[in-house]
């Protein structure tokens, strides 16, 4: 098309950013929550202790192990369901469920353990906005821990 002797061309439209799925947002929130749990459990030197075997390592080398498996969406983002575990216990010994169970009962009591077991089958309807807000809150809490652990 000509306009005053100049050829008008339209600039290519930027591609619209694809919206993340709720499942993807939930997974991202879970990663942040696991990091927060490891950081909170660390001492001033950044050392955290595995709840199932007692091994001590820097929190960055540990996992945030779930008592109730991550496959259960309803309990995946419950902070009391996640604790520091060494990679040996969490990844290679299937979470050492028996030892983890004893830790959970000693820490929270049998009623809380029963509640988590019941909650795992509950319908979990978190929307994008709730998950984005949760991620923001988790990032803020992680920043607080980073200040506490500065230099560790």
DSSP file (Angstrom, degrees, kcal/mol; ACC not computed):
  #  RESIDUE AA STRUCTURE BP1 BP2  ACC     N-H-->O    O-->H-N    N-H-->O    O-->H-N    TCO  KAPPA ALPHA  PHI   PSI    X-CA   Y-CA   Z-CA
    1    1 A X              0   0    0      0, 0.0     7,-2.1     0, 0.0     2,-0.4   0.000 360.0 360.0 360.0 133.9    0.0    0.0    0.0
    2    2 A X  E     -A    7   0A   0      5,-0.2     2,-0.3     3,-0.0     5,-0.2  -0.773 360.0-180.0 -98.8 142.0    1.3    3.4   -0.9
    3    3 A X  E >  S-A    6   0A   0      3,-2.2     3,-1.5    -2,-0.4     0, 0.0  -0.851  77.2 -26.4-139.9 101.2    1.0    6.4    1.4
    4    4 A X  T 3  S-     0   0    0     -2,-0.3     3,-0.1     1,-0.3    -2,-0.0   0.834 124.2 -52.0  64.4  32.4    2.5    9.6    0.1
    5    5 A X  T 3  S+     0   0    0      1,-0.3     2,-0.4     0, 0.0    -1,-0.3   0.323 116.7 111.2  88.0  -9.6    5.0    7.7   -2.0
    6    6 A X  E <   -A    3   0A   0     -3,-1.5    -3,-2.2     1,-0.0     2,-0.6  -0.807  69.6-125.3-100.9 140.2    6.2    5.6    0.9
    7    7 A X  E     -A    2   0A   0     -2,-0.4     2,-0.5    -5,-0.2    -5,-0.2  -0.717  26.0-142.3 -81.1 121.7    5.5    1.9    1.1
    8    8 A X        +     0   0    0     -7,-2.1     2,-0.4    -2,-0.6    -1,-0.0  -0.735  22.5 179.3 -88.8 127.6    3.8    1.2    4.4
    9    9 A X        -     0   0    0     -2,-0.5     2,-0.4     0, 0.0    -2,-0.0  -0.962  22.7-131.5-123.8 146.1    4.8   -2.0    6.1
   10   10 A X        -     0   0    0     -2,-0.4     2,-0.1     1,-0.0     3,-0.1  -0.793  24.3-118.3 -97.7 139.4    3.6   -3.3    9.3
   11   11 A X        -     0   0    0     -2,-0.4     2,-0.1     1,-0.1     3,-0.0  -0.433  40.9 -94.2 -70.4 146.1    6.0   -4.5   11.9
   12   12 A X        -     0   0    0     -2,-0.1     2,-0.2     1,-0.1    -1,-0.1  -0.375  43.2-115.2 -62.8 138.5    5.7   -8.1   12.9
   13   13 A X        -     0   0    0      1,-0.1    -1,-0.1    -3,-0.1     2,-0.1  -0.531  30.6-110.7 -74.6 137.4    3.5   -8.5   15.9
   14   14 A X        -     0   0    0     -2,-0.2     2,-0.2     1,-0.1    -1,-0.1  -0.425  38.9-104.4 -66.1 144.0    5.2   -9.9   19.0
   15   15 A X        -     0   0    0      1,-0.1     2,-0.2    -2,-0.1    -1,-0.1  -0.455  36.2-110.9 -69.5 138.4    4.1  -13.4   19.8
   16   16 A X        -     0   0    0     -2,-0.2     2,-0.3     1,-0.1    -1,-0.1  -0.488  34.8-110.9 -69.3 136.7    1.8  -13.6   22.8
   17   17 A X        -     0   0    0     -2,-0.2     2,-0.2     1,-0.1    -1,-0.1  -0.542  33.6-117.3 -72.2 128.4    3.4  -15.3   25.7
   18   18 A X        -     0   0    0     -2,-0.3     2,-0.2     1,-0.1    -1,-0.1  -0.464  28.9-118.0 -68.7 132.5    1.8  -18.7   26.4
   19   19 A X        -     0   0    0     -2,-0.2     2,-0.1     1,-0.1    -1,-0.1  -0.499  29.1-115.0 -73.4 136.7    0.1  -18.8   29.8
   20   20 A X        -     0   0    0     -2,-0.2    -1,-0.1     1,-0.1     2,-0.1  -0.408  31.1-112.6 -70.7 146.9    1.6  -21.4   32.2
   21   21 A X     >  -     0   0    0      1,-0.1     4,-2.3    -2,-0.1     5,-0.2  -0.352  22.6-114.1 -73.2 160.2   -0.6  -24.3   33.1
   22   22 A X  H  > S+     0   0    0      1,-0.2     4,-2.5     2,-0.2     5,-0.2   0.887 119.2  54.9 -61.1 -39.1   -1.9  -24.6   36.7
   23   23 A X  H  > S+     0   0    0      2,-0.2     4,-2.2     1,-0.2    -1,-0.2   0.905 107.7  48.6 -62.1 -41.6    0.2  -27.8   37.0
   24   24 A X  H  > S+     0   0    0      2,-0.2     4,-2.3     1,-0.2    -2,-0.2   0.918 112.0  48.7 -64.7 -43.9    3.3  -26.0   35.9
   25   25 A X  H  X S+     0   0    0     -4,-2.3     4,-2.3     1,-0.2    -2,-0.2   0.893 110.7  51.4 -62.3 -39.8    2.7  -23.1   38.4
   26   26 A X  H  X S+     0   0    0     -4,-2.5     4,-2.2     2,-0.2    -1,-0.2   0.905 109.9  49.4 -64.4 -41.3    2.1  -25.7   41.2
   27   27 A X  H  X S+     0   0    0     -4,-2.2     4,-2.0     2,-0.2    -2,-0.2   0.898 110.6  50.0 -64.1 -40.5    5.4  -27.4   40.3
   28   28 A X  H  X S+     0   0    0     -4,-2.3     4,-1.9     1,-0.2    -2,-0.2   0.901 110.9  49.3 -64.6 -40.7    7.2  -24.1   40.4
   29   29 A X  H  X S+     0   0    0     -4,-2.3     4,-2.7     1,-0.2    -2,-0.2   0.885 108.6  54.1 -64.7 -38.0    5.7  -23.3   43.8
   30   30 A X  H  X S+     0   0    0     -4,-2.2     4,-2.5     2,-0.2    -2,-0.2   0.901 106.6  50.9 -63.4 -41.2    6.7  -26.7   45.1
   31   31 A X  H  X S+     0   0    0     -4,-2.0     4,-1.9     2,-0.2    -1,-0.2   0.917 112.4  46.9 -62.2 -43.3   10.3  -26.1   44.1
   32   32 A X  H  X S+     0   0    0     -4,-1.9     4,-2.5     2,-0.2    -2,-0.2   0.914 112.1  50.0 -64.7 -42.7   10.3  -22.8   46.0
   33   33 A X  H  X S+     0   0    0     -4,-2.7     4,-2.5     1,-0.2    -2,-0.2   0.902 109.1  51.6 -64.5 -40.6    8.7  -24.4   49.0
   34   34 A X  H  X S+     0   0    0     -4,-2.5     4,-2.0     2,-0.2    -1,-0.2   0.906 110.9  48.6 -62.1 -41.1   11.3  -27.2   49.1
   35   35 A X  H  X S+     0   0    0     -4,-1.9     4,-2.4     2,-0.2    -2,-0.2   0.930 111.0  50.4 -63.9 -45.3   14.1  -24.6   49.0
   36   36 A X  H  X S+     0   0    0     -4,-2.5     4,-2.8     1,-0.2     5,-0.2   0.920 109.2  51.0 -59.1 -45.4   12.5  -22.5   51.8
   37   37 A X  H  X S+     0   0    0     -4,-2.5     4,-1.6     1,-0.2    -1,-0.2   0.911 111.1  48.2 -60.2 -43.9   12.1  -25.6   54.0
   38   38 A X  H  X S+     0   0    0     -4,-2.0     4,-0.7     1,-0.2    -1,-0.2   0.911 113.4  47.7 -63.6 -41.8   15.8  -26.5   53.5
   39   39 A X  H >< S+     0   0    0     -4,-2.4     3,-0.9     1,-0.2    -2,-0.2   0.909 109.7  52.1 -66.7 -42.4   16.9  -23.0   54.2
   40   40 A X  H 3< S+     0   0    0     -4,-2.8    -1,-0.2     1,-0.2    -2,-0.2   0.842 109.2  50.9 -62.7 -33.0   14.7  -22.7   57.4
   41   41 A X  H 3< S+     0   0    0     -4,-1.6     8,-0.3    -5,-0.2    -1,-0.2   0.634  92.6  99.0 -80.1 -13.3   16.2  -25.9   58.7
   42   42 A X    <<  -     0   0    0     -3,-0.9     6,-0.2    -4,-0.7    16,-0.1  -0.437  69.5-130.6 -78.3 147.0   19.8  -24.7   58.2
   43   43 A X    >   -     0   0    0      4,-2.5     3,-2.4    -2,-0.1    -1,-0.1  -0.178  46.2 -78.6 -80.3-175.6   21.9  -23.3   61.0
   44   44 A X  T 3  S+     0   0    0      1,-0.3    -1,-0.1     2,-0.1    -2,-0.1   0.717 134.0  53.6 -60.9 -21.6   23.8  -20.0   60.6
   45   45 A X  T 3  S-     0   0    0      2,-0.1    -1,-0.3   107,-0.0     3,-0.1   0.389 121.3-106.8 -92.9   2.2   26.5  -21.9   58.6
   46   46 A X  S <  S+     0   0    0     -3,-2.4    13,-2.9     1,-0.3     2,-0.5   0.577  72.7 143.2  85.3   9.6   23.9  -23.3   56.1
   47   47 A X  E     -B   58   0B   0     11,-0.2    -4,-2.5    12,-0.1     2,-0.3  -0.725  25.8-176.3 -90.6 129.6   24.1  -26.8   57.5
   48   48 A X  E     -B   57   0B   0      9,-3.4     9,-2.2    -2,-0.5     2,-0.5  -0.859  18.0-131.3-121.1 157.5   20.9  -28.8   57.7
   49   49 A X  E     -B   56   0B   0     -2,-0.3     7,-0.2    -8,-0.3    35,-0.2  -0.925  21.2-117.0-115.9 132.4   20.3  -32.3   59.1
   50   50 A X     >  -     0   0    0      5,-3.0     4,-1.3    -2,-0.5    35,-0.2  -0.439  18.2-144.7 -62.6 130.6   18.4  -35.1   57.4
   51   51 A X  T  4 S+     0   0    0     33,-2.7    -1,-0.1     1,-0.2    34,-0.1   0.656  94.7  43.5 -75.0 -14.5   15.2  -35.9   59.3
   52   52 A X  T  4 S+     0   0    0     32,-0.2    -1,-0.2     3,-0.1    33,-0.1   0.780 131.6  12.0-102.9 -30.7   15.5  -39.6   58.5
   53   53 A X  T  4 S-     0   0    0      2,-0.1    -2,-0.1    46,-0.0    32,-0.1   0.554  91.1-121.8-123.0 -12.8   19.2  -40.5   59.0
   54   54 A X     <  +     0   0    0     -4,-1.3    -3,-0.1     1,-0.3    31,-0.0   0.440  53.2 156.2  87.2  -1.1   20.7  -37.5   60.7
   55   55 A X        -     0   0    0     -6,-0.1    -5,-3.0     1,-0.1     2,-0.5  -0.321  32.8-142.8 -60.4 139.9   23.3  -36.7   58.1
   56   56 A X  E     +B   49   0B   0     -7,-0.2     2,-0.3    -9,-0.0    -7,-0.2  -0.921  34.2 142.2-111.9 131.6   24.5  -33.1   58.1
   57   57 A X  E     -B   48   0B   0     -9,-2.2    -9,-3.4    -2,-0.5     2,-0.1  -0.946  57.7 -70.3-153.2 168.3   25.2  -31.2   54.9
   58   58 A X  E >   -B   47   0B   0     -2,-0.3     3,-2.1   -11,-0.3     4,-0.4  -0.424  48.8-119.5 -63.0 141.9   24.9  -27.8   53.4
   59   59 A X  G >  S+     0   0    0    -13,-2.9     3,-1.1     1,-0.3    -1,-0.1   0.776 111.8  63.1 -58.5 -27.0   21.2  -27.1   52.7
   60   60 A X  G 3  S+     0   0    0      1,-0.2    -1,-0.3   -14,-0.2   -13,-0.1   0.725 102.8  50.0 -69.8 -20.2   22.0  -26.7   48.9
   61   61 A X  G <  S+     0   0    0     -3,-2.1    26,-0.4     2,-0.1    -1,-0.2   0.415 102.5  79.7 -96.3   0.2   23.1  -30.3   48.8
   62   62 A X  S <  S-     0   0    0     -3,-1.1     2,-0.3    -4,-0.4    24,-0.2  -0.537  72.8-126.1-103.2 169.8   20.0  -31.6   50.5
   63   63 A X  E     -C   85   0C   0     22,-3.4    22,-2.3    -2,-0.2     2,-0.9  -0.744  15.6-124.7-108.7 160.0   16.5  -32.3   49.3
   64   64 A X  E     -C   84   0C   0     -2,-0.3     2,-0.3    20,-0.2    20,-0.2  -0.866  40.3-159.3 -99.9  94.2   13.1  -31.2   50.5
   65   65 A X  E     -C   83   0C   0     18,-2.3    18,-2.4    -2,-0.9     2,-0.4  -0.553   8.1-135.2 -83.5 139.0   11.5  -34.6   50.9
   66   66 A X  E     -C   82   0C   0     -2,-0.3    16,-0.2    16,-0.2     4,-0.1  -0.770   6.0-158.0 -92.0 132.3    7.8  -35.0   51.0
   67   67 A X  S    S+     0   0    0     14,-2.9     2,-0.6    -2,-0.4    -1,-0.2   0.971  94.9  41.3 -68.2 -56.6    6.3  -37.3   53.7
   68   68 A X  S    S-     0   0    0     13,-0.3    -1,-0.2     7,-0.2     4,-0.0  -0.845 116.4 -97.9 -88.6 126.3    3.1  -37.7   51.6
   69   69 A X    >   -     0   0    0     -2,-0.6     3,-1.7     1,-0.1     6,-0.2   0.048  22.3-119.8 -47.8 147.9    4.4  -38.2   48.0
   70   70 A X  T 3  S+     0   0    0      1,-0.3     6,-0.2    -4,-0.1    -1,-0.1   0.698 106.2  77.7 -61.8 -20.0    4.4  -35.2   45.6
   71   71 A X  T 3  S+     0   0    0      1,-0.1     2,-1.0     4,-0.1    -1,-0.3   0.741  76.3  82.1 -66.0 -19.4    2.0  -37.1   43.4
   72   72 A X    X>  -     0   0    0     -3,-1.7     3,-1.1     1,-0.2     4,-0.8  -0.767  69.2-164.4 -86.5 102.8   -0.8  -36.2   45.8
   73   73 A X  H >> S+     0   0    0     -2,-1.0     3,-0.7     1,-0.3     4,-0.5   0.839  80.2  62.4 -57.6 -39.1   -1.6  -32.7   44.6
   74   74 A X  H 34 S+     0   0    0     46,-0.6    -1,-0.3    48,-0.3    46,-0.1   0.769 115.1  31.0 -64.2 -26.8   -3.6  -31.8   47.8
   75   75 A X  H X4 S+     0   0    0     -3,-1.1     3,-1.4    45,-0.2    -1,-0.2   0.395  91.9  96.3-111.0   1.4   -0.6  -32.2   50.1
   76   76 A X  H << S+     0   0    0     -4,-0.8    -2,-0.1    -3,-0.7    -1,-0.1   0.829  92.1  37.9 -61.6 -33.9    2.2  -31.2   47.7
   77   77 A X  T 3< S+     0   0    0     -4,-0.5     2,-0.7    -3,-0.1    -1,-0.3   0.033  83.6 116.4-111.4  25.6    2.3  -27.6   48.9
   78   78 A X    X   -     0   0    0     -3,-1.4     3,-2.1     1,-0.2     4,-0.3  -0.862  57.2-149.3 -94.5 118.5    1.7  -28.1   52.6
   79   79 A X  G >  S+     0   0    0     -2,-0.7     3,-1.7     1,-0.3    -1,-0.2   0.844  94.6  58.9 -58.4 -37.5    4.8  -26.9   54.4
   80   80 A X  G 3  S+     0   0    0      1,-0.3    -1,-0.3    -3,-0.1    28,-0.1   0.591  99.0  61.5 -69.8  -8.6    4.5  -29.5   57.3
   81   81 A X  G <  S+     0   0    0     -3,-2.1   -14,-2.9    -6,-0.1     2,-0.4   0.481  96.8  69.8 -91.7  -4.3    4.6  -32.2   54.7
   82   82 A X  E <   +C   66   0C   0     -3,-1.7     2,-0.3    -4,-0.3   -16,-0.2  -0.956  57.0 160.3-123.1 130.8    8.1  -31.3   53.5
   83   83 A X  E     -C   65   0C   0    -18,-2.4   -18,-2.3    -2,-0.4     2,-0.2  -0.942  45.8 -79.9-143.4 163.4   11.3  -31.7   55.5
   84   84 A X  E     +C   64   0C   0     -2,-0.3   -33,-2.7   -20,-0.2     2,-0.3  -0.452  50.2 169.2 -68.6 129.2   15.1  -31.8   54.9
   85   85 A X  E     -C   63   0C   0    -22,-2.3   -22,-3.4   -35,-0.2     2,-0.1  -0.994  34.7-116.4-136.5 146.2   16.4  -35.2   53.7
   86   86 A X     >  -     0   0    0     -2,-0.3     4,-2.6   -24,-0.2     5,-0.3  -0.394  34.7-110.5 -71.7 160.7   19.7  -36.1   52.3
   87   87 A X  H  >>S+     0   0    0    -26,-0.4     4,-2.3     1,-0.2     5,-1.2   0.836 116.7  60.4 -63.7 -32.1   19.7  -37.3   48.7
   88   88 A X  I  >>S+     0   0    0      3,-0.2     5,-0.9     1,-0.2     4,-0.6   0.933 112.3  36.5 -61.4 -46.2   20.5  -40.8   49.8
   89   89 A X  I  45S+     0   0    0      3,-0.2     6,-2.5    -3,-0.1     4,-0.5   0.942 124.2  40.0 -71.3 -47.8   17.3  -41.1   51.9
   90   90 A X  I  <5S+     0   0    0     -4,-2.6    -3,-0.2     5,-0.2    -2,-0.2   0.925 129.7  22.2 -72.7 -46.0   15.0  -39.1   49.6
   91   91 A X  I  <5S+     0   0    0     -4,-2.3    -3,-0.2    -5,-0.3     3,-0.2   0.855 132.7  30.6 -93.9 -37.2   16.1  -40.3   46.2
   92   92 A X  I  <<S+     0   0    0     -5,-1.2    -3,-0.2    -4,-0.6    -4,-0.1   0.658 123.3  42.3-102.2 -17.3   17.8  -43.7   46.7
   93   93 A X  S > <S-     0   0    0     -5,-0.9     3,-2.2    -4,-0.5     4,-0.3   0.068 109.6-111.4-115.6  23.5   16.0  -45.1   49.7
   94   94 A X  T 3  S-     0   0    0      1,-0.3     3,-0.5    -3,-0.2    -4,-0.2   0.797  73.7 -57.1  53.6  34.2   12.5  -44.0   48.6
   95   95 A X  T 3  S-     0   0    0     -6,-2.5    -1,-0.3     1,-0.2     5,-0.2   0.406  72.5-103.4  83.8  -3.0   12.2  -41.4   51.4
   96   96 A X    <>  -     0   0    0     -3,-2.2     4,-2.6    -7,-0.4     3,-0.4   0.956  47.7-168.6  45.0  61.1   12.8  -44.0   54.2
   97   97 A X  H  > S+     0   0    0     -3,-0.5     4,-2.8    -4,-0.3     5,-0.2   0.803  75.9  55.2 -54.6 -38.8    9.2  -43.9   55.0
   98   98 A X  H  > S+     0   0    0      2,-0.2     4,-1.8     1,-0.2    -1,-0.2   0.951 113.7  40.5 -62.4 -48.3    9.4  -45.8   58.3
   99   99 A X  H  > S+     0   0    0     -3,-0.4     4,-2.1     1,-0.2    -2,-0.2   0.883 114.8  52.8 -66.9 -37.9   11.9  -43.4   59.7
  100  100 A X  H  X S+     0   0    0     -4,-2.6     4,-2.7    -5,-0.2    -2,-0.2   0.906 106.7  53.8 -63.3 -41.1   10.1  -40.4   58.2
  101  101 A X  H  X S+     0   0    0     -4,-2.8     4,-2.5    -5,-0.2     5,-0.2   0.915 108.0  49.2 -59.7 -44.3    6.9  -41.6   59.9
  102  102 A X  H  X S+     0   0    0     -4,-1.8     4,-2.6     1,-0.2    -1,-0.2   0.913 111.2  50.1 -62.0 -42.1    8.5  -41.7   63.3
  103  103 A X  H  X S+     0   0    0     -4,-2.1     4,-2.5     2,-0.2     5,-0.2   0.930 111.1  49.0 -60.4 -46.0    9.9  -38.2   62.8
  104  104 A X  H  X>S+     0   0    0     -4,-2.7     4,-3.2     2,-0.2     5,-0.8   0.912 112.5  46.6 -62.8 -44.3    6.5  -36.9   61.8
  105  105 A X  H  X5S+     0   0    0     -4,-2.5     4,-1.3     3,-0.2    -1,-0.2   0.925 114.8  47.3 -65.2 -43.9    4.7  -38.5   64.8
  106  106 A X  H  <5S+     0   0    0     -4,-2.6    -2,-0.2    -5,-0.2    -1,-0.2   0.873 120.6  38.7 -63.2 -37.0    7.4  -37.2   67.2
  107  107 A X  H  <5S+     0   0    0     -4,-2.5    -2,-0.2    -5,-0.2    -3,-0.2   0.907 136.4  10.8 -82.2 -44.5    7.3  -33.7   65.6
  108  108 A X  H  <5S-     0   0    0     -4,-3.2     4,-0.4    -5,-0.2    -3,-0.2   0.610 102.2-113.5-114.3 -17.6    3.6  -33.2   65.0
  109  109 A X     X< -     0   0    0     -4,-1.3     4,-1.6    -5,-0.8     3,-0.3  -0.052  35.2 -78.5  93.4 157.5    1.7  -36.0   66.7
  110  110 A X  H  > S+     0   0    0      1,-0.2     4,-2.4     2,-0.2     5,-0.2   0.817 125.0  60.6 -64.0 -33.2   -0.3  -38.9   65.3
  111  111 A X  H  > S+     0   0    0      1,-0.2     4,-2.6     2,-0.2    -1,-0.2   0.919 104.7  48.2 -63.2 -43.1   -3.4  -36.7   64.7
  112  112 A X  H  > S+     0   0    0     -4,-0.4     4,-2.5    -3,-0.3    -1,-0.2   0.901 110.6  51.6 -63.9 -40.6   -1.5  -34.5   62.3
  113  113 A X  H  X S+     0   0    0     -4,-1.6     4,-2.0     1,-0.2    -1,-0.2   0.915 111.0  48.2 -62.2 -42.5   -0.1  -37.5   60.5
  114  114 A X  H  X S+     0   0    0     -4,-2.4     4,-2.2     2,-0.2    -2,-0.2   0.910 109.7  52.9 -63.4 -42.0   -3.6  -38.9   60.1
  115  115 A X  H  X S+     0   0    0     -4,-2.6     4,-2.9     1,-0.2    -2,-0.2   0.923 108.6  49.3 -60.0 -45.2   -4.9  -35.5   58.9
  116  116 A X  H  X S+     0   0    0     -4,-2.5     4,-1.6     1,-0.2    -1,-0.2   0.914 110.2  51.5 -60.4 -42.0   -2.2  -35.4   56.2
  117  117 A X  H  < S+     0   0    0     -4,-2.0     4,-0.3     1,-0.2    -1,-0.2   0.879 113.5  44.3 -62.8 -38.0   -3.1  -38.9   55.1
  118  118 A X  H >< S+     0   0    0     -4,-2.2     3,-1.1     1,-0.2    -2,-0.2   0.894 110.7  54.7 -72.3 -39.9   -6.7  -37.9   54.8
  119  119 A X  H >< S+     0   0    0     -4,-2.9     3,-2.1     1,-0.2    -2,-0.2   0.786  89.7  76.2 -64.5 -28.0   -6.0  -34.6   53.0
  120  120 A X  T 3< S+     0   0    0     -4,-1.6   -46,-0.6     1,-0.3    -1,-0.2   0.785  96.9  46.7 -59.3 -27.2   -4.0  -36.3   50.3
  121  121 A X  T <  S+     0   0    0     -3,-1.1    -1,-0.3    -4,-0.3    -2,-0.2   0.459  88.7 114.4 -93.4  -1.0   -7.2  -37.5   48.6
  122  122 A X  S <  S-     0   0    0     -3,-2.1   -48,-0.3    -4,-0.2     2,-0.3  -0.320  79.0 -99.0 -69.2 151.7   -9.0  -34.2   48.8
  123  123 A X        -     0   0    0    -50,-0.1     2,-0.6   -49,-0.1    -1,-0.1  -0.551  36.2-152.6 -69.6 131.3   -9.9  -32.3   45.7
  124  124 A X        +     0   0    0     -2,-0.3     2,-0.5    -3,-0.1    -1,-0.0  -0.917  19.9 172.2-114.3 108.7   -7.3  -29.6   45.1
  125  125 A X        +     0   0    0     -2,-0.6     2,-0.4   -51,-0.1    -2,-0.0  -0.705  11.3 158.1-119.3  78.5   -8.6  -26.6   43.2
  126  126 A X        -     0   0    0     -2,-0.5     2,-0.2     4,-0.0  -100,-0.1  -0.845  26.6-148.5 -98.1 137.3   -5.9  -23.9   43.2
  127  127 A X     >  -     0   0    0     -2,-0.4     4,-2.3     1,-0.1     5,-0.2  -0.502  29.3 -98.3 -99.9 174.0   -6.2  -21.3   40.4
  128  128 A X  H  > S+     0   0    0      1,-0.2     4,-2.9     2,-0.2     5,-0.2   0.897 121.4  52.3 -56.2 -44.8   -3.4  -19.4   38.7
  129  129 A X  H  > S+     0   0    0      1,-0.2     4,-2.4     2,-0.2    -1,-0.2   0.927 110.0  47.9 -62.0 -45.9   -3.9  -16.3   40.8
  130  130 A X  H  > S+     0   0    0      1,-0.2     4,-2.2     2,-0.2    -1,-0.2   0.909 114.4  46.7 -60.7 -42.3   -3.6  -18.3   44.1
  131  131 A X  H  X S+     0   0    0     -4,-2.3     4,-2.5     2,-0.2    -2,-0.2   0.888 111.4  50.2 -70.3 -38.7   -0.5  -20.1   42.8
  132  132 A X  H  X S+     0   0    0     -4,-2.9     4,-2.1    -5,-0.2    -2,-0.2   0.909 112.1  48.8 -63.8 -40.9    1.2  -16.9   41.6
  133  133 A X  H  X S+     0   0    0     -4,-2.4     4,-2.4    -5,-0.2    -2,-0.2   0.899 110.8  50.5 -64.6 -40.5    0.5  -15.2   45.0
  134  134 A X  H  X S+     0   0    0     -4,-2.2     4,-2.7     2,-0.2    -2,-0.2   0.915 109.3  50.9 -63.0 -43.1    1.9  -18.3   46.8
  135  135 A X  H  X S+     0   0    0     -4,-2.5     4,-2.5     2,-0.2    -2,-0.2   0.903 110.1  50.1 -61.8 -40.9    5.0  -18.1   44.6
  136  136 A X  H  X S+     0   0    0     -4,-2.1     4,-2.1     2,-0.2    -2,-0.2   0.927 111.7  47.5 -62.6 -45.9    5.4  -14.4   45.4
  137  137 A X  H  X S+     0   0    0     -4,-2.4     4,-2.4     1,-0.2    -2,-0.2   0.911 112.0  50.4 -62.0 -42.7    5.1  -15.1   49.1
  138  138 A X  H  X S+     0   0    0     -4,-2.7     4,-2.5     1,-0.2    -2,-0.2   0.905 108.5  51.9 -63.7 -41.6    7.6  -18.0   49.0
  139  139 A X  H  X S+     0   0    0     -4,-2.5     4,-2.2     2,-0.2    -1,-0.2   0.906 110.2  49.4 -60.8 -40.9   10.1  -15.8   47.1
  140  140 A X  H  X S+     0   0    0     -4,-2.1     4,-1.7     2,-0.2    -2,-0.2   0.911 111.6  48.0 -64.5 -42.2    9.8  -13.1   49.8
  141  141 A X  H  X S+     0   0    0     -4,-2.4     4,-1.8     1,-0.2    -2,-0.2   0.866 110.2  52.7 -66.4 -35.8   10.3  -15.7   52.6
  142  142 A X  H  X S+     0   0    0     -4,-2.5     4,-2.6     2,-0.2    -2,-0.2   0.902 105.7  54.3 -65.2 -40.9   13.3  -17.1   50.7
  143  143 A X  H  X S+     0   0    0     -4,-2.2     4,-2.0     1,-0.2    -2,-0.2   0.900 106.4  52.2 -59.4 -40.7   14.8  -13.6   50.5
  144  144 A X  H  X S+     0   0    0     -4,-1.7     4,-1.9     1,-0.2    -1,-0.2   0.919 111.2  46.6 -60.6 -43.5   14.5  -13.4   54.3
  145  145 A X  H  X S+     0   0    0     -4,-1.8     4,-2.5     1,-0.2    -2,-0.2   0.873 107.6  56.7 -67.5 -36.9   16.3  -16.7   54.7
  146  146 A X  H  < S+     0   0    0     -4,-2.6     4,-0.3     1,-0.2    -1,-0.2   0.899 107.1  49.3 -61.5 -39.4   19.0  -15.6   52.3
  147  147 A X  H >< S+     0   0    0     -4,-2.0     3,-0.9     1,-0.2    -1,-0.2   0.921 112.0  48.6 -63.4 -43.1   19.7  -12.6   54.5
  148  148 A X  H 3< S+     0   0    0     -4,-1.9    -2,-0.2     1,-0.2    -1,-0.2   0.873 117.6  40.9 -62.7 -37.7   19.8  -14.8   57.5
  149  149 A X  T >< S+     0   0    0     -4,-2.5     3,-3.1    -5,-0.1    -1,-0.2   0.269  80.4 150.0 -97.7  10.6   22.2  -17.2   55.8
  150  150 A X  T <  S+     0   0    0     -3,-0.9    -3,-0.1    -4,-0.3    -4,-0.0  -0.168  73.9  13.2 -48.3 127.9   24.4  -14.6   54.1
  151  151 A X  T 3         0   0    0     -5,-0.1    -1,-0.3     1,-0.1    -2,-0.1   0.344 360.0 360.0  87.4  -7.3   27.9  -15.9   53.7
  152  152 A X    <         0   0    0     -3,-3.1    -2,-0.1  -109,-0.0    -1,-0.1   0.482 360.0 360.0 -82.9 360.0   26.9  -19.5   54.5
